Amino acid sequence: MTLGWSLFVLVFAVANVAGAGALILWFSRARTTEGATTGHVWDGDVEEGNNPMPRWWLGLFWLTIIWGIVFFVLYPSFGEWSLLGWSQTEQYEDEVAAAEEVYGEIFAAFAATPIPELSSNPAALSAGRNLFVNNCATCHGSDARGARGYPNLADDEWQWGSAPEQIVATITNGRTGVMPGFGQRFDDETIDTLVDYVQFLAGRDVDAARVAAGETQYRSFCSACHGPTGDGNPILGAPAFTNETWLYGGGASVIRDLIVNGRMGQMPAQEPLLGADRVHVLAAYVLSLSGQE
């Protein structure tokens, strides 16, 4: 926190406490007597009372102010300074270090076991599921079946490859998938024939003439990434078209939108947060989701 913000917090905090104290002091010295009224009358006989505040009530207010002053001094309520030298960042780091002493040894023990073997270890899978739920379920779902734009990890379709080292690389470094948009390069007829051909690759019934026209465009502009027969390319993260597994949806309008506008998806790197040993266990759990050995 900068000096300017620290001073702002200091002035604001002191002003609030001082203002509350002045208000309580004024009320405690107010010259009112039991049964006095303000002079306001409603409905002819309902009078507004002006009784003094009970001493015990005022005492509670003074106690809260005293507690506030003690808290401000002990903890960094005045910007960055505190008598105890406490900070939430330091407390978090201490708690993480304490947890690492306990759990770090557990994950380190799993690190020596190959991922395929670890994917059938109940203890490792239990730890891996905890890691998944806390770090991956937000995007991929608690059941790992994904959502629109987020891959399903519980099937045997892998955009970036299913080998253990590929899964580790995905979790460790993240992935960035880019599909360029062709809306300004293709006319509507070309886009429509490509949509038909992509649906044909997925096994849908498409007019033969449309398939022939779309194949020419596909081989010219799409096969470099998705393969001549639409089998995909795990090296580029280019998905296959030869099935009904669709990351963003398989309707004709969705496919057309992808061709026209393109897509960019990103899987954030998890190694800086989890560390190599936890990534190893998490990769084993992800591998187990598809039933692979």
N, C-alpha and C positions, 0 to 999 in steps of 0.2 A: 504494500500500500504506500502511495506517495505521501510526502509531508503534507500536501494540501488536503488530501482526503483525511489524513489522521487528524489534522486540526479541525476539519469540518465535523468529524465524529465527536471530537472532544468538546467543542463548543455546543453542539446540538445536545449531547448527553448531559452536560453540566446545566444548560439552560432548562432542560426538562425537569431535572431533579430539583433545581432551585425554584422553578415555578411551582412545582407541586408542594414544596415545603412552604413557600410563601402563602399559597392558597389555604393550606391546612392551618397555618398560624393565624391567618385572618379569621377563619371560621372559629378557631378556638377562643379568640378574643372578642368575638362578636357579642354585643350587649343584648342578649335576648333572655327572656324569662319564660318559665314553664307556663303554658297556656296562652302565650302571646300570639297574635295573628298578624298577617301582612296587610289586612284591610280589604282583601279581595273576598267577595261574597257571591255565591252562585245560587240560583233558585230561591233566593230570598233568605235562606237560613244555613247554607253550606259555606263555612268560612275556611280559608286557607291558613293553616297553622304556621307558626314561625318559631318552633321550639329549638333550643340549642342542641347541637350534635352530641351524642353520648361520648363521655370521656374514653371509654374502652374502644369505641370505634375510631376516634382520633388517634389513640395509641397504636392501633393496628396500622394506620397509615404511616405513622412515624417509624414503625418497625420495618415496613417495606422500603422506606427511603434509606434507612440505615443498611438494610440488606443490599440494596442497590449500590450504595457507595462501596461496600466491602467487595461486592462482585466486580464492580468496575475496576477496582484496584488490583484484585487478584488475577483477573482475566483480561484479555486485550480488548476491552470495551472502549478504551481511549486510543483507537487506531491500532498500532502494532505493539505498544508498550503494555507490559503487565508485570506485576510483582513476582509472579510465579514463573514467568518466562514461557507460559503455555501457548501453544498454537495448535489449531486443528490439523494442520498438515503434519506436524511432528507427532501428534497423537496417532494419526492414521498410519504413518510410517512405522511407529513402534508396534502397533497392533498387527500390521502385516508381517513385521519381522518375527513377532512372537508366534504367529500362526505358521510361518514358514519353518520355524524350528520343529513344530509338531508334524506338519503335513509334508514338508519338503522331503523328509526321509522316506515317506511312503511312496511318493512319486519317483524318487531316485531309485528305489528298489525295482519299480516296474520298468525303468528306462533300459535295463540290461536285457529285457525280454523282447524278442522280435514282435512286431506288430501283429502279424497273422496269428501267432501263438497267443498273444495278449488278447486278441479279439474273442477268445473263448474262455477267458479267465473271469469268473464271476466277480471277484473283488475288484479287478481292474475295470470291468464294465460298470460296476456300481459307482466307482470314482469318476469314470468317464461320463456317465449319465449326469452326475452332479455338475460337472464342468459344462456339459452341453446345455443343461437347463438354465444355468446361470449366465452363459456367455453366447449361446447360439440360438436358443429357442425363440428369442424376440423376432428373428427373421425367418427361421426355418420351422418354427412351431414346436411345441413340446413333444409332439409325436414325430418330428423330423420330416413331415410330409410337405413342408414348404407352403408357399402361397404364390399368388401371381407375381412373377418377377424374382421369386426366391426358390432355388432348386429343391426338389424332393430328394431327400437323402436316404429314403427307405425303399428305393427301387434299385434296379441294376443299370440305370442310365446315368452316365457320368460325363459331364461336359468337359472336364479337365483331366479325365483319366481316373481309373479305379485302383491303380497300383499303390501299395502302401506309401512309397516315396512321393507319389503324386499327391496323395491326400495330405501328407505332412507338409509338402510345399505349399498347398493351397491354404492350409490353416496357418502356417508360419508366416508366409509373405503376403497372403491375400491374393486376389485376382482382379483384373480389370478386363471386362469384355466389351468390345466396341463393334457395333454393327453400323457402318456408315449409311446415311440416308441417300437414296437415289431419286428423290422426288423431282429435282431440278435437271436431272440428266435423262430421265425416261419420260416418254409421253404416256398417256393413260392406257393406251392399248398394250404397250410393252409391259407396263406394271400389271395389268390384268392377266396377261398370258403367263407372267412369272408366278402370280398368285395361283393360277390353275395348275402350273407345273409342280409347285411345292406341294399342293394338295395331292397331286398324282403320286409324288414320291412317298407320301404318307399312306398310300394304298386306297385313296378315294377314287370314285368313278369320275373321270373327266373326259370330255370329248377328245377323240384321237387327234383331230386337227389342232385343237388348242394345245395339246401335249407336245405335238411336233413343233409348233411355233414357240412355245415356252422353253423347250429344251435348248433351242439355239441360243436364246437370250441367257438362259441359266449357265450354259457352258462358257459363255463369253464373260459373264460378270460375277457369277456366284461360286463356280466350281473351285476356284483357287482356294477358298476358305472352307467351304462345306463339302468339298470332294465331288468328283465327276458323277457319282451315283447318289450323292446326298447323305453319305455315311458320317459326315462331320469330321472334325480335326481336333483332337484333344490338345495338341500343342498350342493351337490358337484359341482354344475354348470355343470353337465354332460348333454349334449343336447339330446333331443329325436330324434329317427330315424323314427318314425312312420308318418312322413309328408315329404313334399318337401321343408322344410325350412333348408337351409344349410348355415352355417357360412362361410365356406371356399370353397364351391362349391360341387355339387352333382355328378359330373362325376366319372366314375369308376377309372380313373387314379388319381383323387384327393383323393378319399376315400382310395385308395391303399397307396398313399403317406402319408396320415394321420396315417394309421396303421403301416407303416414301420418306419417313422421318428418321429411321434408324433407331438404335437403342444403345445405351451405355450402362452397364451394370458393374458394381464394384463390391467385392468381398474384402473387408478390412483385414489387415494383418493382425494376428492374435498373439504371435510370439512375444512382442514387447510386453503384453499384459500377463500372459500365462507362463512364459518360460518354456524351454525346450522339453523338460520332463513332462509337464502337463500336456503339451501339444502331442507328445508321443502317446499318452494314454487316451487323449481325446480322439486321435486318429484311429486308434484301435476300436473305440466305441463307434465311430462313424462307419468304419469298415464292417462292423458287426450288423449294422442296421439293414444292410442289403442282403444279408445272409451269406456273404462271401466267406471263404476260408483262406 
